[in-house]
Amino acid sequence: MTTFFCVRHGKTEYNLNKIFQGGLVDSPLLPEGIENAKKVGTYLSDIAFDRAFASPQKRAQDTALNILQNHPTAIQLETINDLREMEFGTWDGLPEENFHHLEEFQHLVNEPHLYDPTDFQGESFDTLIQRLLAVFNDLSYTYPNDTILIVSHGLALQTILKHLDGSPLSKLREGKFLDNTSVTVIENSDKRDVYNIIKWNDTSYLD
């Protein structure tokens, strides 16, 4: 059984200013994002990680490095390109409010199963799911008994974790959306393609 500790990156300037921050852009972690990433490392200090993987985007890399620097496990961070955030095409790097009036923005937020980003060269949910599913399945097959740290992004993790838990895309926004530096734990059972969420959006270490 492979156990994944999935952490969303720390809060960034774009998060604060509600700017589209997909797989094509980046912005620095805020001081609170750095501090909270360090707290994650301390919070998970009893977890013996075998491996750690992160998105190539700097906000995820910096979050992962701050976690590992404050964690006793001496492992090297590895990068997986397909852990990057969903790509929003020409929307990336622009204020979200610029698009509130558009039907596809409303689909993105409220009806993701209807979302079609073709007109602005964005990435579809189907494409996102397939590339992330390949990552989780490959890691599960390659490291069947390991405990793995994953540092990625809000929509990417929300989408794949809900999918792995069996939720349809139409239910993506139900419940709590993953907070910055939240910890979600998911296990891959001995049946290989069956996953179970053990803990969702844990930020108890911030209390």
MDTraj code that builds the backbone (N, CA, C; nanometers):
import mdtraj as md
import numpy as np

residues = "MET THR THR PHE PHE CYS VAL ARG HIS GLY LYS THR GLU TYR ASN LEU ASN LYS ILE PHE GLN GLY GLY LEU VAL ASP SER PRO LEU LEU PRO GLU GLY ILE GLU ASN ALA LYS LYS VAL GLY THR TYR LEU SER ASP ILE ALA PHE ASP ARG ALA PHE ALA SER PRO GLN LYS ARG ALA GLN ASP THR ALA LEU ASN ILE LEU GLN ASN HIS PRO THR ALA ILE GLN LEU GLU THR ILE ASN ASP LEU ARG GLU MET GLU PHE GLY THR TRP ASP GLY LEU PRO GLU GLU ASN PHE HIS HIS LEU GLU GLU PHE GLN HIS LEU VAL ASN GLU PRO HIS LEU TYR ASP PRO THR ASP PHE GLN GLY GLU SER PHE ASP THR LEU ILE GLN ARG LEU LEU ALA VAL PHE ASN ASP LEU SER TYR THR TYR PRO ASN ASP THR ILE LEU ILE VAL SER HIS GLY LEU ALA LEU GLN THR ILE LEU LYS HIS LEU ASP GLY SER PRO LEU SER LYS LEU ARG GLU GLY LYS PHE LEU ASP ASN THR SER VAL THR VAL ILE GLU ASN SER ASP LYS ARG ASP VAL TYR ASN ILE ILE LYS TRP ASN ASP THR SER TYR LEU ASP".split()
xyz = np.array([
    [0.0843, -0.1206, 0.0000],
    [0.0000, 0.0000, 0.0000],
    [0.0874, 0.1250, 0.0000],
    [0.0614, 0.2151, -0.0911],
    [0.1332, 0.3423, -0.0987],
    [0.0490, 0.4506, -0.0318],
    [0.1130, 0.5293, 0.0529],
    [0.0443, 0.6386, 0.1211],
    [0.1005, 0.7717, 0.0719],
    [0.0111, 0.8593, 0.0284],
    [0.0497, 0.9905, -0.0221],
    [0.0055, 1.0999, 0.0756],
    [0.0983, 1.1839, 0.1140],
    [0.0675, 1.3058, 0.1891],
    [0.0742, 1.4206, 0.0883],
    [-0.0406, 1.4727, 0.0516],
    [-0.0507, 1.5734, -0.0544],
    [-0.0671, 1.7120, 0.0065],
    [0.0232, 1.8009, -0.0271],
    [0.0237, 1.9359, 0.0295],
    [0.0081, 2.0385, -0.0830],
    [-0.0884, 2.1269, -0.0645],
    [-0.0989, 2.2402, -0.1571],
    [0.0093, 2.3417, -0.1211],
    [0.0653, 2.4072, -0.2209],
    [0.1714, 2.5054, -0.1959],
    [0.1251, 2.6176, -0.1031],
    [0.2216, 2.6908, -0.0470],
    [0.1913, 2.8029, 0.0407],
    [0.1267, 2.9192, -0.0335],
    [0.0663, 3.0069, 0.0424],
    [-0.0040, 3.1210, -0.0149],
    [0.0942, 3.2144, -0.0865],
    [0.0527, 3.2618, -0.2045],
    [0.1379, 3.3461, -0.2884],
    [0.0757, 3.4842, -0.3086],
    [0.1539, 3.5702, -0.3736],
    [0.1039, 3.7044, -0.4067],
    [-0.0178, 3.6957, -0.4983],
    [-0.0142, 3.6055, -0.5951],
    [-0.1287, 3.5909, -0.6855],
    [-0.2513, 3.5370, -0.6121],
    [-0.2317, 3.4464, -0.5179],
    [-0.3451, 3.4011, -0.4368],
    [-0.4088, 3.5189, -0.3643],
    [-0.3257, 3.6011, -0.3048],
    [-0.3744, 3.7156, -0.2275],
    [-0.4526, 3.8118, -0.3157],
    [-0.4050, 3.8333, -0.4362],
    [-0.4652, 3.9316, -0.5261],
    [-0.5650, 3.8722, -0.6252],
    [-0.5967, 3.7436, -0.6084],
    [-0.6968, 3.6752, -0.6924],
    [-0.6641, 3.6885, -0.8409],
    [-0.5421, 3.6462, -0.8727],
    [-0.4946, 3.6437, -1.0107],
    [-0.4818, 3.4980, -1.0551],
    [-0.5234, 3.4700, -1.1780],
    [-0.5123, 3.3333, -1.2285],
    [-0.3661, 3.2877, -1.2217],
    [-0.3459, 3.1753, -1.1553],
    [-0.2109, 3.1255, -1.1305],
    [-0.2055, 2.9776, -1.1682],
    [-0.2087, 2.9539, -1.2974],
    [-0.2108, 2.8169, -1.3459],
    [-0.0725, 2.7643, -1.3756],
    [-0.0689, 2.6671, -1.4655],
    [0.0553, 2.5994, -1.4958],
    [0.1519, 2.6777, -1.5818],
    [0.1119, 2.7979, -1.6255],
    [0.1976, 2.8777, -1.7138],
    [0.2616, 2.9971, -1.6446],
    [0.2244, 3.0223, -1.5182],
    [0.2754, 3.1404, -1.4477],
    [0.3139, 3.1036, -1.3050],
    [0.3800, 3.1969, -1.2391],
    [0.4208, 3.1759, -1.1002],
    [0.4217, 3.3086, -1.0271],
    [0.4181, 3.3024, -0.8962],
    [0.4385, 3.4219, -0.8141],
    [0.4981, 3.3774, -0.6813],
    [0.5676, 3.4679, -0.6122],
    [0.6413, 3.4277, -0.4910],
    [0.5480, 3.3911, -0.3749],
    [0.5987, 3.3041, -0.2891],
    [0.5291, 3.2765, -0.1640],
    [0.5304, 3.4017, -0.0778],
    [0.4188, 3.4266, -0.0119],
    [0.4136, 3.5313, 0.0884],
    [0.4881, 3.4838, 0.2134],
    [0.5282, 3.5753, 0.3016],
    [0.5937, 3.5326, 0.4266],
    [0.5123, 3.4290, 0.5032],
    [0.3798, 3.4438, 0.5048],
    [0.2973, 3.3456, 0.5757],
    [0.2999, 3.2108, 0.5048],
    [0.3151, 3.2134, 0.3717],
    [0.3249, 3.0882, 0.2975],
    [0.4518, 3.0125, 0.3329],
    [0.5608, 3.0850, 0.3463],
    [0.6881, 3.0232, 0.3854],
    [0.6794, 2.9696, 0.5283],
    [0.6256, 3.0505, 0.6176],
    [0.6155, 3.0102, 0.7579],
    [0.5258, 2.8882, 0.7745],
    [0.4153, 2.8865, 0.7046],
    [0.3234, 2.7729, 0.7169],
    [0.3816, 2.6456, 0.6564],
    [0.4619, 2.6602, 0.5506],
    [0.5291, 2.5428, 0.4950],
    [0.6262, 2.4831, 0.5967],
    [0.6961, 2.5687, 0.6681],
    [0.7854, 2.5206, 0.7733],
    [0.7065, 2.4473, 0.8814],
    [0.5890, 2.5004, 0.9141],
    [0.5048, 2.4357, 1.0152],
    [0.4583, 2.2982, 0.9695],
    [0.4334, 2.2839, 0.8396],
    [0.3955, 2.1524, 0.7878],
    [0.5070, 2.0515, 0.8140],
    [0.6304, 2.0928, 0.7871],
    [0.7435, 2.0039, 0.8111],
    [0.7509, 1.9574, 0.9545],
    [0.7299, 2.0504, 1.0466],
    [0.7307, 2.0154, 1.1892],
    [0.6115, 1.9264, 1.2237],
    [0.4957, 1.9603, 1.1705],
    [0.3729, 1.8849, 1.1973],
    [0.3858, 1.7396, 1.1519],
    [0.4530, 1.7177, 1.0406],
    [0.4667, 1.5831, 0.9844],
    [0.5978, 1.5161, 1.0249],
    [0.6613, 1.5662, 1.1292],
    [0.7942, 1.5161, 1.1663],
    [0.7936, 1.3697, 1.2087],
    [0.6792, 1.3176, 1.2494],
    [0.6718, 1.1763, 1.2885],
    [0.6479, 1.0837, 1.1689],
    [0.6252, 1.1417, 1.0517],
    [0.6012, 1.0616, 0.9315],
    [0.7348, 1.0317, 0.8625],
    [0.7626, 0.9047, 0.8451],
    [0.8887, 0.8636, 0.7808],
    [0.8700, 0.8588, 0.6291],
    [0.8925, 0.9706, 0.5653],
    [0.8782, 0.9759, 0.4192],
    [0.9904, 0.8976, 0.3516],
    [0.9521, 0.8222, 0.2512],
    [1.0509, 0.7515, 0.1701],
    [1.0946, 0.8343, 0.0502],
    [1.0011, 0.9164, -0.0002],
    [1.0287, 0.9976, -0.1183],
    [0.9469, 1.1258, -0.1120],
    [0.9940, 1.2273, -0.1844],
    [0.9229, 1.3548, -0.1922],
    [0.9265, 1.4038, -0.3358],
    [0.8096, 1.4402, -0.3872],
    [0.7970, 1.4886, -0.5246],
    [0.7206, 1.6196, -0.5254],
    [0.7569, 1.7087, -0.6174],
    [0.6885, 1.8375, -0.6285],
    [0.6739, 1.8775, -0.7743],
    [0.5760, 1.9626, -0.7968],
    [0.5596, 2.0308, -0.9250],
    [0.6857, 2.1108, -0.9548],
    [0.7174, 2.1350, -1.0829],
    [0.8343, 2.2160, -1.1165],
    [0.8160, 2.3653, -1.0895],
    [0.6923, 2.4077, -1.0622],
    [0.6680, 2.5510, -1.0432],
    [0.7263, 2.5985, -0.9098],
    [0.7837, 2.7176, -0.9105],
    [0.8651, 2.7631, -0.7978],
    [0.7871, 2.7676, -0.6668],
    [0.6595, 2.8030, -0.6726],
    [0.5817, 2.8116, -0.5487],
    [0.5692, 2.6745, -0.4824],
    [0.5616, 2.5700, -0.5637],
    [0.5560, 2.4340, -0.5089],
    [0.6942, 2.3873, -0.4641],
    [0.7950, 2.4181, -0.5430],
    [0.9321, 2.3810, -0.5068],
    [0.9732, 2.4453, -0.3744],
    [0.9451, 2.5747, -0.3603],
    [0.9823, 2.6455, -0.2374],
    [0.9054, 2.5911, -0.1173],
    [0.7791, 2.5585, -0.1376],
    [0.7001, 2.5000, -0.0293],
    [0.7599, 2.3659, 0.0124],
    [0.7887, 2.2813, -0.0854],
    [0.8446, 2.1493, -0.0552],
    [0.9785, 2.1592, 0.0163],
    [1.0645, 2.2487, -0.0289],
    [1.1959, 2.2624, 0.0335],
    [1.1846, 2.3110, 0.1770],
    [1.0914, 2.4028, 0.2021],
    [1.0711, 2.4489, 0.3399],
    [1.0148, 2.3392, 0.4289],
    [0.9302, 2.2538, 0.3730],
    [0.8795, 2.1391, 0.4498],
    [0.9948, 2.0464, 0.4852],
    [1.0742, 2.0096, 0.3867],
    [1.1824, 1.9123, 0.4087],
    [1.2918, 1.9672, 0.4997],
    [1.3168, 2.0974, 0.4911],
    [1.4187, 2.1571, 0.5782],
    [1.3776, 2.1570, 0.7242],
    [1.2495, 2.1391, 0.7489],
    [1.1991, 2.1364, 0.8860],
    [1.1448, 1.9986, 0.9234],
    [1.1929, 1.8976, 0.8519],
    [1.1513, 1.7597, 0.8732],
    [1.2760, 1.6739, 0.8925],
    [1.2724, 1.5771, 0.9828],
    [1.3945, 1.4986, 1.0112],
    [1.4357, 1.4006, 0.9021],
    [1.3456, 1.3684, 0.8101],
    [1.3790, 1.2722, 0.7047],
    [1.4765, 1.3333, 0.6046],
    [1.5886, 1.2677, 0.5847],
    [1.6926, 1.3177, 0.4938],
    [1.6712, 1.2604, 0.3539],
    [1.5772, 1.3164, 0.2821],
    [1.5511, 1.2725, 0.1449],
    [1.5624, 1.3916, 0.0512],
    [1.5922, 1.3625, -0.0739],
    [1.6058, 1.4673, -0.1743],
    [1.4722, 1.4904, -0.2456],
    [1.4443, 1.6154, -0.2728],
    [1.3234, 1.6500, -0.3464],
    [1.3409, 1.6149, -0.4935],
    [1.2413, 1.5474, -0.5499],
    [1.2386, 1.5155, -0.6919],
    [1.1249, 1.5916, -0.7584],
    [1.1405, 1.6204, -0.8864],
    [1.0433, 1.7017, -0.9601],
    [0.9710, 1.6160, -1.0640],
    [0.8389, 1.6322, -1.0672],
    [0.7579, 1.5672, -1.1701],
    [0.6800, 1.6758, -1.2435],
    [0.7067, 1.6912, -1.3713],
    [0.6469, 1.7993, -1.4490],
    [0.4939, 1.7944, -1.4484],
    [0.4377, 1.6756, -1.4488],
    [0.2925, 1.6627, -1.4580],
    [0.2207, 1.6931, -1.3274],
    [0.2936, 1.7301, -1.2228],
    [0.2302, 1.7768, -1.0994],
    [0.2003, 1.9266, -1.1040],
    [0.2306, 1.9919, -1.2166],
    [0.2054, 2.1358, -1.2276],
    [0.0542, 2.1651, -1.2236],
    [0.0224, 2.2902, -1.2022],
    [-0.1172, 2.3323, -1.1942],
    [-0.1851, 2.3247, -1.3309],
    [-0.3190, 2.3210, -1.3286],
    [-0.3974, 2.3283, -1.4515],
    [-0.3590, 2.4554, -1.5280],
    [-0.3503, 2.4445, -1.6590],
    [-0.3129, 2.5594, -1.7405],
    [-0.4381, 2.6344, -1.7861],
    [-0.4367, 2.7657, -1.7669],
    [-0.5516, 2.8487, -1.8015],
    [-0.5309, 2.9294, -1.9292],
    [-0.4337, 2.8924, -2.0089],
    [-0.4136, 2.9578, -2.1371],
    [-0.3918, 3.1078, -2.1242],
    [-0.4633, 3.1848, -2.2038],
    [-0.4452, 3.3300, -2.2040],
    [-0.5011, 3.3971, -2.0794],
    [-0.5723, 3.3236, -1.9956],
    [-0.6205, 3.3790, -1.8686],
    [-0.5092, 3.3846, -1.7637],
    [-0.4097, 3.2964, -1.7770],
    [-0.3053, 3.2868, -1.6759],
    [-0.2336, 3.4203, -1.6565],
    [-0.2182, 3.4577, -1.5308],
    [-0.1491, 3.5804, -1.4957],
    [-0.2352, 3.7047, -1.4952],
    [-0.3654, 3.6898, -1.5216],
    [-0.4574, 3.8037, -1.5251],
    [-0.5567, 3.7957, -1.4093],
    [-0.6106, 3.9089, -1.3644],
    [-0.7063, 3.9085, -1.2529],
    [-0.8312, 3.8257, -1.2850],
    [-0.8758, 3.7479, -1.1889],
    [-0.9946, 3.6651, -1.2081],
    [-1.1173, 3.7495, -1.2415],
    [-1.1247, 3.8697, -1.1839],
    [-1.2431, 3.9538, -1.2040],
    [-1.2617, 3.9939, -1.3507],
    [-1.1552, 3.9864, -1.4280],
    [-1.1665, 4.0174, -1.5705],
    [-1.2587, 3.9212, -1.6447],
    [-1.2817, 3.8040, -1.5843],
    [-1.3523, 3.6969, -1.6547],
    [-1.4817, 3.6537, -1.5859],
    [-1.5183, 3.7228, -1.4792],
    [-1.6383, 3.6844, -1.4038],
    [-1.7635, 3.6800, -1.4908],
    [-1.7677, 3.7632, -1.5931],
    [-1.8877, 3.7732, -1.6766],
    [-1.8963, 3.6640, -1.7830],
    [-1.7905, 3.5876, -1.7993],
    [-1.7867, 3.4878, -1.9059],
    [-1.8461, 3.3542, -1.8612],
    [-1.9143, 3.2902, -1.9549],
    [-1.9787, 3.1620, -1.9243],
    [-1.8766, 3.0577, -1.8801],
    [-1.7603, 3.0549, -1.9439],
    [-1.6629, 2.9520, -1.9088],
    [-1.6032, 2.9740, -1.7704],
    [-1.5968, 3.0983, -1.7247],
    [-1.5526, 3.1213, -1.5868],
    [-1.6543, 3.0616, -1.4903],
    [-1.7820, 3.0833, -1.5177],
    [-1.8863, 3.0271, -1.4316],
    [-1.8849, 2.8747, -1.4365],
    [-1.8567, 2.8194, -1.5530],
    [-1.8437, 2.6738, -1.5612],
    [-1.7243, 2.6256, -1.4785],
    [-1.6130, 2.6942, -1.4893],
    [-1.4931, 2.6572, -1.4145],
    [-1.5219, 2.6529, -1.2651],
    [-1.5940, 2.7514, -1.2164],
    [-1.6177, 2.7651, -1.0734],
    [-1.7352, 2.6802, -1.0256],
    [-1.8425, 2.6741, -1.1055],
    [-1.9663, 2.6130, -1.0569],
    [-2.0080, 2.4833, -1.1260],
    [-1.9684, 2.4672, -1.2520],
    [-2.0095, 2.3491, -1.3281],
    [-1.8906, 2.2954, -1.4089],
    [-1.7899, 2.2432, -1.3394],
    [-1.6654, 2.2041, -1.4075],
    [-1.6846, 2.0991, -1.5165],
    [-1.7885, 2.0188, -1.5072],
    [-1.8135, 1.9176, -1.6100],
    [-1.8547, 1.9801, -1.7433],
    [-1.8910, 2.1095, -1.7419],
    [-1.9278, 2.1804, -1.8648],
    [-1.8162, 2.2716, -1.9170],
    [-1.7072, 2.2791, -1.8436],
    [-1.5984, 2.3725, -1.8749],
    [-1.5282, 2.3354, -2.0057],
    [-1.5155, 2.4341, -2.0954],
    [-1.4471, 2.4145, -2.2235],
    [-1.3533, 2.5327, -2.2485],
    [-1.2237, 2.5149, -2.2246],
    [-1.1281, 2.6254, -2.2375],
    [-1.0660, 2.6396, -2.3759],
    [-1.1253, 2.5782, -2.4762],
    [-1.0655, 2.5766, -2.6098],
    [-1.0382, 2.7169, -2.6631],
    [-1.1323, 2.8090, -2.6430],
    [-1.1208, 2.9430, -2.7021],
    [-1.0040, 3.0230, -2.6465],
    [-0.9577, 2.9903, -2.5265],
    [-0.8451, 3.0668, -2.4696],
    [-0.7244, 2.9761, -2.4422],
    [-0.7188, 2.8643, -2.5147],
    [-0.6037, 2.7735, -2.5129],
    [-0.5712, 2.7192, -2.3730],
    [-0.6759, 2.6987, -2.2952],
    [-0.6562, 2.6402, -2.1633],
    [-0.6556, 2.4886, -2.1672],
    [-0.6342, 2.4291, -2.0530],
    [-0.6293, 2.2839, -2.0393],
    [-0.7650, 2.2333, -1.9902],
    [-0.8120, 2.1263, -2.0464],
    [-0.9401, 2.0692, -2.0043],
    [-0.9225, 1.9868, -1.8774],
    [-1.0329, 1.9649, -1.8074],
    [-1.0275, 1.8808, -1.6885],
    [-0.9897, 1.7373, -1.7239],
    [-1.0353, 1.6893, -1.8377],
    [-1.0010, 1.5525, -1.8782],
    [-0.8501, 1.5370, -1.8957],
    [-0.7882, 1.6348, -1.9591],
    [-0.6429, 1.6299, -1.9783],
    [-0.5708, 1.6369, -1.8450],
    [-0.6170, 1.7262, -1.7581],
    [-0.5574, 1.7401, -1.6250],
    [-0.5653, 1.6085, -1.5481],
    [-0.6832, 1.5478, -1.5480],
    [-0.7025, 1.4227, -1.4743],
    [-0.6127, 1.3129, -1.5286],
    [-0.6034, 1.3020, -1.6593],
    [-0.5253, 1.1942, -1.7182],
    [-0.3768, 1.2069, -1.6848],
    [-0.3224, 1.3294, -1.6891],
    [-0.1788, 1.3426, -1.6600],
    [-0.1490, 1.3206, -1.5118],
    [-0.2418, 1.3632, -1.4234],
    [-0.2194, 1.3423, -1.2805],
    [-0.2472, 1.1987, -1.2387],
    [-0.3456, 1.1367, -1.3013],
    [-0.3740, 0.9960, -1.2736],
    [-0.2525, 0.9098, -1.3078],
    [-0.1884, 0.9425, -1.4175],
    [-0.0684, 0.8688, -1.4575],
    [0.0414, 0.8821, -1.3525],
    [0.0540, 1.0015, -1.2921],
    [0.1555, 1.0228, -1.1883],
    [0.1271, 0.9349, -1.0670],
    [0.0048, 0.9413, -1.0155],
    [-0.0276, 0.8663, -0.8941],
    [-0.0206, 0.7155, -0.9184],
    [-0.0701, 0.6701, -1.0322],
    [-0.0641, 0.5266, -1.0611],
    [0.0796, 0.4794, -1.0788],
    [0.1596, 0.5589, -1.1468],
    [0.2994, 0.5211, -1.1686],
    [0.3752, 0.5128, -1.0364],
    [0.3534, 0.6108, -0.9486],
    [0.4207, 0.6083, -0.8183],
    [0.3725, 0.4909, -0.7342],
    [0.2444, 0.4610, -0.7419],
    [0.1895, 0.3483, -0.6660],
    [0.2488, 0.2157, -0.7129],
    [0.2631, 0.2008, -0.8441],
    [0.3176, 0.0773, -0.8993],
    [0.4681, 0.0655, -0.8718],
    [0.5373, 0.1782, -0.8783],
    [0.6826, 0.1777, -0.8634],
    [0.7252, 0.1652, -0.7173],
    [0.6485, 0.2284, -0.6272],
    [0.6831, 0.2293, -0.4853],
    [0.5632, 0.1787, -0.4030],
    [0.5340, 0.0491, -0.4129],
    [0.4081, -0.0035, -0.3580],
    [0.3962, -0.0015, -0.2065],
    [0.5051, 0.0212, -0.1353],
    [0.4977, 0.0209, 0.0110],
    [0.5523, 0.1492, 0.0727],
    [0.5664, 0.2521, -0.0085],
    [0.6304, 0.3744, 0.0386],
    [0.5301, 0.4768, 0.0918],
    [0.5840, 0.5679, 0.1714],
    [0.5093, 0.6853, 0.2155],
    [0.5702, 0.8048, 0.1429],
    [0.4871, 0.8754, 0.0670],
    [0.5362, 0.9748, -0.0289],
    [0.4766, 1.1122, -0.0021],
    [0.5619, 1.2129, -0.0007],
    [0.5182, 1.3522, 0.0068],
    [0.5000, 1.4056, -0.1348],
    [0.3825, 1.4652, -0.1586],
    [0.3522, 1.5292, -0.2868],
    [0.3209, 1.6764, -0.2599],
    [0.3894, 1.7670, -0.3282],
    [0.3579, 1.9098, -0.3161],
    [0.3166, 1.9597, -0.4538],
    [0.1925, 2.0063, -0.4611],
    [0.1377, 2.0473, -0.5898],
    [0.0485, 2.1696, -0.5698],
    [-0.0629, 2.1749, -0.6399],
    [-0.1428, 2.2970, -0.6510],
    [-0.2899, 2.2715, -0.6185],
    [-0.3606, 2.3811, -0.5892],
    [-0.4972, 2.3699, -0.5413],
    [-0.5929, 2.2978, -0.6334],
    [-0.6085, 2.3470, -0.7556],
    [-0.7057, 2.2852, -0.8454],
    [-0.6570, 2.1495, -0.8945],
    [-0.5282, 2.1376, -0.9172],
    [-0.4725, 2.0087, -0.9599],
    [-0.5001, 1.9009, -0.8556],
    [-0.4681, 1.9305, -0.7293],
    [-0.4891, 1.8315, -0.6236],
    [-0.6369, 1.8084, -0.5978],
    [-0.7148, 1.9150, -0.5922],
    [-0.8586, 1.9002, -0.5693],
    [-0.9201, 1.8069, -0.6741],
    [-0.8803, 1.8266, -0.7993],
    [-0.9376, 1.7497, -0.9092],
    [-0.8969, 1.6030, -0.9036],
    [-0.7682, 1.5765, -0.8899],
    [-0.7240, 1.4369, -0.8942],
    [-0.7637, 1.3619, -0.7679],
    [-0.7603, 1.4253, -0.6525],
    [-0.7954, 1.3548, -0.5292],
    [-0.9438, 1.3193, -0.5261],
    [-1.0282, 1.4111, -0.5723],
    [-1.1714, 1.3800, -0.5816],
    [-1.1942, 1.2669, -0.6824],
    [-1.1216, 1.2717, -0.7923],
    [-1.1349, 1.1667, -0.8942],
    [-1.0927, 1.0311, -0.8373],
    [-0.9799, 1.0274, -0.7690],
    [-0.9310, 0.9024, -0.7122],
    [-1.0267, 0.8468, -0.6072],
    [-1.0985, 0.9366, -0.5415],
    [-1.1941, 0.8945, -0.4390],
    [-1.3292, 0.8552, -0.4987],
    [-1.3422, 0.8666, -0.6313],
    [-1.4633, 0.8220, -0.6982],
    [-1.5697, 0.9266, -0.7207],
    [-1.5385, 1.0536, -0.6950],
    [-1.6374, 1.1598, -0.7145],
    [-1.6429, 1.2013, -0.8610],
    [-1.7623, 1.2236, -0.9160],
    [-1.7721, 1.2733, -1.0537],
    [-1.7243, 1.4177, -1.0612],
    [-1.6844, 1.4596, -1.1797],
    [-1.6342, 1.5955, -1.1985],
    [-1.7368, 1.6998, -1.1584],
    [-1.8635, 1.6711, -1.1766],
    [-1.9691, 1.7665, -1.1406],
    [-1.9708, 1.7978, -0.9916],
    [-1.9111, 1.7112, -0.9099],
    [-1.9079, 1.7290, -0.7645],
    [-1.7758, 1.7879, -0.7162],
    [-1.6933, 1.8348, -0.8099],
    [-1.5597, 1.8808, -0.7753],
    [-1.5600, 1.9887, -0.6670],
    [-1.6564, 2.0798, -0.6745],
    [-1.6564, 2.1950, -0.5836],
    [-1.7338, 2.1689, -0.4544],
    [-1.7891, 2.0496, -0.4403],
    [-1.8633, 2.0206, -0.3181],
    [-1.7669, 2.0032, -0.2011],
    [-1.8099, 2.0515, -0.0844],
    [-1.7242, 2.0408, 0.0326],
    [-1.6178, 2.1488, 0.0340],
    [-1.5212, 2.1313, 0.1193],
    [-1.4161, 2.2305, 0.1405],
    [-1.3104, 2.2239, 0.0315],
    [-1.2806, 2.3388, -0.0307],
    [-1.1716, 2.3443, -0.1278],
    [-1.0391, 2.3465, -0.0515],
    [-0.9385, 2.2838, -0.1078],
    [-0.8100, 2.2705, -0.0398],
    [-0.7457, 2.4061, -0.0106],
    [-0.7098, 2.4279, 0.1153],
    [-0.6434, 2.5505, 0.1569],
    [-0.4940, 2.5445, 0.1243],
    [-0.4314, 2.6604, 0.1172],
    [-0.2863, 2.6651, 0.1022],
    [-0.2205, 2.5929, 0.2207],
    [-0.1187, 2.5168, 0.1904],
    [-0.0410, 2.4336, 0.2841],
    [-0.1279, 2.3347, 0.3628],
    [-0.2439, 2.2999, 0.3092],
    [-0.3234, 2.1938, 0.3729],
    [-0.2627, 2.0583, 0.3392],
    [-0.2915, 1.9618, 0.4266],
    [-0.2416, 1.8255, 0.4099],
    [-0.3599, 1.7316, 0.3870],
    [-0.3563, 1.6592, 0.2772],
    [-0.4576, 1.5575, 0.2483],
    [-0.3853, 1.4243, 0.2310],
    [-0.4361, 1.3233, 0.2983],
    [-0.3719, 1.1915, 0.2964],
    [-0.4604, 1.0946, 0.2183],
    [-0.3997, 1.0243, 0.1241],
    [-0.4725, 0.9271, 0.0438],
    [-0.3875, 0.8012, 0.0315],
    [-0.4534, 0.6862, 0.0393],
    [-0.3843, 0.5579, 0.0307],
    [-0.4265, 0.4827, -0.0936],
    [-0.3301, 0.4157, -0.1529],
    [-0.3575, 0.3250, -0.2640],
    [-0.3621, 0.1835, -0.2069],
    [-0.4741, 0.1165, -0.2222],
    [-0.4916, -0.0152, -0.1614],
    [-0.4149, -0.1209, -0.2390],
    [-0.4178, -0.2409, -0.1876],
    [-0.3495, -0.3520, -0.2534],
    [-0.4114, -0.3860, -0.3885],
    [-0.5301, -0.3325, -0.4154],
    [-0.5939, -0.3530, -0.5453],
    [-0.5363, -0.2596, -0.6522],
    [-0.4388, -0.1796, -0.6110],
    [-0.3637, -0.0917, -0.7005],
    [-0.4414, 0.0283, -0.7534],
    [-0.5547, 0.0084, -0.8154],
    [-0.6272, 0.1199, -0.8760],
    [-0.7372, 0.1750, -0.7847],
    [-0.7384, 0.1304, -0.6603],
    [-0.8382, 0.1761, -0.5642],
    [-0.7692, 0.2655, -0.4615],
    [-0.8220, 0.3867, -0.4464],
    [-0.7645, 0.4836, -0.3537],
    [-0.8681, 0.5220, -0.2485],
    [-0.8191, 0.5518, -0.1280],
    [-0.9072, 0.5936, -0.0197],
    [-0.8502, 0.7175, 0.0476],
    [-0.9338, 0.8203, 0.0601],
    [-0.8910, 0.9412, 0.1313],
    [-0.9015, 0.9166, 0.2812],
    [-0.7908, 0.9389, 0.3498],
    [-0.7837, 0.9172, 0.4937],
    [-0.8055, 1.0477, 0.5696],
    [-0.7548, 1.1551, 0.5141],
    [-0.7662, 1.2872, 0.5795],
    [-0.7755, 1.3921, 0.4707],
    [-0.8673, 1.4891, 0.4887],
    [-0.8904, 1.5908, 0.3858],
    [-0.8635, 1.7301, 0.4404],
    [-0.7790, 1.8049, 0.3703],
    [-0.7605, 1.9486, 0.3968],
    [-0.7255, 1.9765, 0.5433],
    [-0.6298, 1.9036, 0.5958],
    [-0.5899, 1.9204, 0.7356],
    [-0.5035, 2.0457, 0.7510],
    [-0.5530, 2.1404, 0.8279],
    [-0.4747, 2.2596, 0.8651],
    [-0.4732, 2.2758, 1.0163],
    [-0.4905, 2.1652, 1.0873],
    [-0.4993, 2.1712, 1.2334],
    [-0.3725, 2.2248, 1.2971],
    [-0.2602, 2.2086, 1.2292],
    [-0.1324, 2.2570, 1.2825],
    [-0.1270, 2.4096, 1.2910],
    [-0.2212, 2.4778, 1.2265],
    [-0.2254, 2.6242, 1.2304],
    [-0.3060, 2.6766, 1.3491],
    [-0.3777, 2.5881, 1.4177],
    [-0.4636, 2.6313, 1.5301],
    [-0.3802, 2.6798, 1.6479],
])
top = md.Topology()
chain = top.add_chain()
for i, resn in enumerate(residues, 1):
    res = top.add_residue(resn, chain, resSeq=i)
    for name in ("N", "CA", "C"):
        top.add_atom(name, md.element.get_by_symbol(name[0]), res)
traj = md.Trajectory(xyz[None], top)
